Amino acid sequence: MIVCVCRRVSDHEIRRAVGQGCHSFAELQQTLGVATGCGKCGECALHTLQAALKPVPKQAAQHLAAAAMAEARHA
């Protein structure tokens, strides 16, 4: 289904972005441009992102852990 009409972004594209390392709404906006036009898709895009993050694959979980440790070192 189309989530963002302004940028023509589908739920499949959001799930693909998550699989490629996009793990926050800000990253999703930067990567796909969702909720950066009229903004009406923001809630649906966020729910789609959250649903895609639930079954986070082991490799993605490791990526998230490494990113969190790197942020902690720089804080």
Stockholm file with secondary structure:
# STOCKHOLM 1.0

chainA/1-75         MIVCVCRRVSDHEIRRAVGQGCHSFAELQQTLGVATGCGKCGECALHTLQAALKPVPKQAAQHLAAAAMAEARHA
#=GR chainA/1-75 SS CEEETTTTEEHHHHHHHHHTTCCSHHHHHHHHCTTSSSCTTHHHHHHHHHHHHTTCCHHHHHHHHHHHHHHHHHC
#=GC SS_cons        CEEETTTTEEHHHHHHHHHTTCCSHHHHHHHHCTTSSSCTTHHHHHHHHHHHHTTCCHHHHHHHHHHHHHHHHHC
//
